[in-house]
């Protein structure tokens, strides 16, 4: 084994010697014939990798800062989710960062090789050319060896990343629920359980609530009033009531593009979004962790695969859900004041907007070095490209 390893090392050394001689003697060793252009390309690559490394460090700092500011001891949901993000992603991100550094080292090695190759040979006119050639070839060979070592490290880390499996494995949640399992229980002897009374008829409609009326079918509408989600048949005038589960009222209701489902975002302490099947009214999904006290608005994506919700005071968080998997895809602070509406672009996938008190904001689901992020720009007349 030792002899085989020594033979392999000798073969590599001979190959590097040959490559170094070719470089010095003028044969192109890269895709770009012009050595100066090659240097420019490699320099740009090096700067790009360095920028990505800096971006990664900044994002990790943001996570750590958020954890420190919010405080896990307060039980604030955003801090808990950040902690879970760190547990799930910290090791993977360390590996990604090591790969970025290895790539940077390799790019820097390429840059040094081509810089050495393009040095003015006229400087050695007064020296012994054979000695000069041997010296430069030796330096080139050393640089090639360093580059190869960096390349081996990058490939090893890439293999480690591959062995780690999918970046975001999604556990399968339960597919059927009983509303009573989630219903808020009385907080004391002075509060009656909701089961002791039954809704007889409602004459109300919350006309001051935005987006509070939608079609479930051509002759059926749905809206919220108080602690009820109400379904009204326009032909028969039959009314169906779904009482709130979290106990403090209903914040918003939104119908799926297929009209086969609808989402109810409630009010309470860390309220949920409940997904119902229509017309069976069977509870099929429960989305948790989107806001602290109340959902103010929501909207499905045109293809129905995603749901965007916005929380009201005190957090004003926008959350993008893969509702079928009951998982949060992205979330961000929507604004510092009330948000009235959220909507996906009907023509540009991954784009959406929010609007509210004194503002409109345009959002993009953007791919970054560490994954998908939600990036928002405040709309200013004449300053936003459409």
VENPE-V591850 format. One record per residue. N is the residue number from 1. SS is DSSP state (2 for helix, 1 for strand, 0 for the rest). PSI is psi in whole degrees, 0 to 359 (none if undefined). NEAR is the number of other C-alpha atoms within 12 Angstrom. Layout:
BEGIN
n = (N N)
ss = (SS SS)
psi = (PSI PSI)
near = (NEAR NEAR)
END
This chain:
BEGIN
n = (1 2 3 4 5 6 7 8 9 10 11 12 13 14 15 16 17 18 19 20 21 22 23 24 25 26 27 28 29 30 31 32 33 34 35 36 37 38 39 40 41 42 43 44 45 46 47 48 49 50 51 52 53 54 55 56 57 58 59 60 61 62 63 64 65 66 67 68 69 70 71 72 73 74 75 76 77 78 79 80 81 82 83 84 85 86 87 88 89 90 91 92 93 94 95 96 97 98 99 100 101 102 103 104 105 106 107 108 109 110 111 112 113 114 115 116 117 118 119 120 121 122 123 124 125 126 127 128 129 130 131 132 133 134 135 136 137 138 139 140 141 142 143 144 145 146 147 148 149 150 151 152 153 154 155 156 157 158 159 160 161 162 163 164 165 166 167 168 169 170 171 172 173 174 175 176 177 178 179 180 181 182 183 184 185 186 187 188 189 190 191 192 193 194 195 196 197 198 199 200 201 202 203 204 205 206 207 208 209 210 211 212 213 214 215 216 217 218 219 220 221 222 223 224 225 226 227 228 229 230 231 232 233 234 235 236 237 238 239 240 241 242 243 244 245 246 247 248 249 250 251 252 253 254 255 256 257 258 259 260 261 262 263 264 265 266 267 268 269 270 271 272 273 274 275 276 277 278 279 280 281 282 283 284 285 286 287 288 289 290 291 292 293 294 295 296 297 298 299 300 301 302 303 304 305 306 307 308 309 310 311 312 313 314 315 316 317 318 319 320 321 322 323 324 325 326 327 328 329 330 331 332 333 334 335 336 337 338 339 340 341 342 343 344 345 346 347 348 349 350 351 352 353 354 355 356 357 358 359 360 361 362 363 364 365 366 367 368 369 370 371 372 373 374 375 376 377 378 379 380 381 382 383 384 385 386)
ss = (0 2 2 2 2 2 2 2 2 2 2 2 2 2 2 2 2 2 2 2 2 2 2 2 2 0 0 0 0 0 0 0 0 0 2 2 2 2 2 2 2 2 2 2 2 2 2 2 2 2 2 2 2 2 2 2 2 2 2 2 2 2 2 2 2 2 2 2 2 2 0 2 2 2 0 0 2 2 2 2 2 2 2 2 2 2 2 2 2 2 2 2 2 2 2 2 2 2 2 2 2 2 2 2 2 2 2 2 2 2 2 2 2 2 2 2 2 0 0 0 2 2 2 2 0 0 0 0 2 2 2 2 2 2 2 2 2 2 2 2 2 2 2 2 2 2 2 2 2 2 2 2 2 2 2 2 2 2 2 2 2 2 2 0 0 0 0 0 0 0 0 0 0 0 0 0 0 0 2 2 2 2 0 0 0 0 0 0 0 0 0 0 0 2 2 2 0 0 0 0 0 0 0 0 0 0 0 0 0 0 0 0 0 1 1 1 1 0 0 1 1 1 1 1 1 0 0 1 1 1 1 1 1 0 0 0 0 0 1 1 1 1 1 0 0 0 0 0 0 1 1 1 1 1 1 0 0 0 0 0 1 1 1 1 1 1 1 0 0 0 0 0 1 1 1 1 1 0 0 0 0 0 1 1 1 1 1 0 0 0 0 0 0 1 1 1 1 1 1 1 0 0 0 0 0 0 1 1 1 1 1 0 0 0 0 0 1 1 1 1 1 1 2 2 2 0 1 1 1 1 1 1 1 0 0 0 0 0 1 1 1 1 1 1 0 0 0 0 0 0 1 1 1 1 1 1 0 0 1 1 1 1 1 1 1 1 1 1 0 0 1 1 1 1 1 1 1 1 0 0 0 0 0 0 0 0)
psi = (319 321 320 318 320 321 320 319 320 321 319 319 318 322 320 322 317 317 318 319 320 319 312 321 354 356 137 135 7 183 339 116 320 119 322 322 323 317 316 318 315 323 318 320 317 314 322 316 319 319 319 322 317 319 318 314 321 319 321 321 320 317 313 319 317 320 317 320 310 317 114 334 341 348 20 132 324 319 319 317 323 322 316 322 317 317 318 329 346 312 318 319 326 318 318 319 319 321 320 318 321 319 320 318 318 316 321 323 317 317 316 321 311 333 316 320 327 9 148 117 344 340 338 19 323 354 169 118 321 319 319 316 315 320 311 320 320 318 319 319 321 320 321 319 318 320 316 322 317 321 318 319 317 318 322 318 322 320 321 318 317 320 339 346 194 148 322 74 131 114 143 124 169 149 346 142 161 124 326 336 339 350 138 135 154 141 354 176 341 357 127 147 140 340 349 347 158 138 127 308 147 132 0 159 128 87 340 350 131 149 40 27 126 155 131 333 176 333 19 131 161 143 173 151 120 237 25 145 126 133 127 125 118 339 312 346 15 137 137 137 135 107 148 150 321 351 352 7 175 129 318 159 141 135 138 148 330 349 19 347 161 151 137 114 126 183 150 198 114 60 164 167 125 127 124 148 141 136 5 337 27 133 121 338 151 122 121 148 22 336 171 321 323 141 129 330 166 163 140 153 159 325 356 0 335 154 129 131 154 133 156 194 140 356 327 47 136 133 131 124 143 89 329 327 0 38 148 125 310 154 154 163 121 314 175 0 180 137 126 328 153 143 144 150 133 347 338 103 140 359 144 175 156 152 153 210 108 22 161 141 135 131 149 131 97 143 127 181 326 10 197 136 156 113 130 143 130 133 128 131 124 353 4 124 135 none)
near = (7 8 9 10 11 12 13 14 15 14 14 20 22 18 18 27 26 21 29 33 27 21 32 34 21 20 19 21 24 23 13 16 17 19 28 22 18 26 29 21 23 30 26 19 24 27 22 21 28 27 20 26 29 20 20 28 24 16 24 26 16 17 26 21 16 23 26 19 16 20 19 19 13 13 18 26 27 33 25 22 28 31 26 17 26 23 16 19 27 23 18 27 28 23 29 33 32 29 32 36 30 31 35 32 32 33 36 33 32 37 33 30 38 38 27 29 37 27 20 12 19 12 12 16 13 11 13 14 18 16 14 19 25 18 21 31 29 27 28 36 35 25 32 38 27 26 28 27 21 27 26 19 24 27 22 20 26 23 16 20 23 15 13 19 13 12 21 19 12 16 10 12 17 15 18 18 20 18 24 17 13 21 23 28 18 17 11 9 8 7 13 14 18 21 16 9 9 13 18 10 16 25 15 17 21 24 13 12 21 24 25 33 25 28 28 31 23 13 16 25 30 39 40 39 31 27 31 36 40 38 36 30 21 17 12 11 16 18 24 26 24 32 32 35 36 35 33 28 31 38 45 47 46 46 38 32 23 19 24 22 33 42 49 48 51 50 35 29 24 29 36 39 48 45 37 35 25 24 19 13 29 22 29 29 33 38 37 33 40 48 41 29 33 37 50 47 44 45 43 35 32 23 19 26 25 32 47 50 53 46 45 38 25 23 30 35 37 46 44 42 33 26 37 31 24 29 30 33 32 32 34 29 31 44 33 21 23 29 35 36 35 40 37 31 23 17 12 17 19 31 29 38 37 42 32 25 17 16 22 27 33 28 36 28 28 19 13 17 25 28 21 19 23 30 24 26 24 23 20 14 11 8 9 14 10 11)
END
